[in-house]
Amino acid sequence: MVDLSAGLKFYRKFKIVKKIFYLSESIFPSKSANSVHVMKMCGAFVRQGFDVELFGYKGNADLGEVKDFYNVKSSFKIFLFSTADIFVNRLLIFCRRWVPGFRYGSIPNFLTGVRVVSEMKLGCDDVCYGRNLFWLCEFARRYPNNQFVLEVHRPPSGVLELLCLKYLVSRKGFKSCVVISSKLKALMLDQCSFLRGGSVQVLHDGADETGWLFGQHRERLGAFKVGYVGHLYKGRGVQEVLIHVARELSEVEFHIVGGTPDDLSVVLKRGIPANMIIHGFKRQAELPKLMECFDAVVAPYQDVTTVNNEGNTSPFMSPLKIFEYMAAQKAIVVSDLPVLHEVVTHNKECLFVNPENVSEWVEAIKKLIFDDDMRRDLGVNARKRLVSQYSWDVRAGHISRLYEYNS
């Protein structure tokens, strides 16, 4: 009789799992960068061979079918929930509206997670990937033997998040904590004594490798065009720097793509020069054709950079726009912030300038106007680095290997 035990043991140890449940705190569809990140990663997981199910919050239905909104072609299931679907949450929302000083903190998020996880149907080899700390805690409680990986984009805020993180790390299914920069890894290890360095993996953000149009090979028509794609929150540099740069370079067109209606209103009220064109928010499918027209792109992050006009992410961020610029093969002028040196190199994939020094921004853009070879080489080098290190597919491949060795 043939003994198959050794082969079965080998199979179980090295078998790559095929189904992944993604727990997100993003709203779908929405204009937030985190929702773009999650959708693109789900698409990349599918291309890695996973059967993907995404769980998140229900957004504005008027924005259209979710995958079309994010220009994601891969096939996977999406389950969206609302905090108001749960009676206790509706009660808490009512109290907050009518009771002065009433606060409910993370309770609705946690209660929604209980319902979400209760509707998940896992096999013994299925795994979970999470950017929602509270939902992932419920997953780890309900499915103690299933593997999971947590991704964080900022250090824990407050005692509750710290306790949740500590709970997750202590669970049998915990495989790794993915962070978006080496700076964030250092912060996490400093604040969370229970984390081991080997359990924290640095994987910067990414962008689609395909689908871009490389307009710098065309003959330039009209004025030199500088593009900015992203939000207009405080610290993103449009109000602080770019408006002043545009006034200094009146012969150059500056195209601003993105921003909420409220943020756009603030910018317009301040007054913009005639050579600054405001496009407003554009869907992912519209970006390649729009960016094709830009001769150069800018990322003028300030020393204090906010998300939703709150906090400061500049010490540890990994901005999506940088990777989209790289994928589009554009010459990039970017703020000289330490964390961005992890991704691009001065005079190779970008030009670094002082975040607040308008004169340096003006001179860097002038350099690109008059040096066609530099502009071309910066774009080509940036795309090469994106393809080899920072595409969504490369990122998903690294994450999939965290699950390969079953306990």
Secondary structure, DSSP 4 states (H G I P E B T S, - for coil): ----HHHHHHHHHHPPP-EEEEEEEEEES-S-HHHHHHHHHHHHHHHTT-EEEEEEEE--GGG--HHHHHT--S--EEEEE-GGGSHHHHHHHHHHHHSTT---TTHHHHHHHHHHHHT----TT-EEEES-HHHHHHHHHH-TTS-EEEEESS---HHHHHHHHHHHHHSTTEEEEEES-HHHHHHHHHH-TT--GGGEEE----B-SSS---GGGSPP-SS-EEEEES---TTSSIIIIIHHHHHH-TTSEEEEE---HHHHHHHHHH---TTEEEEE---GGGHHHHHHT-SEEEE---SS--BTTBS--TTT---HHHHHHHHTT-EEEEE--GGGGGT--BTTTBEEE-TT-HHHHHHHHHHHHH-HHHHHHHHHHHHHHIIIIIBHHHHHHHHHHHTSS--
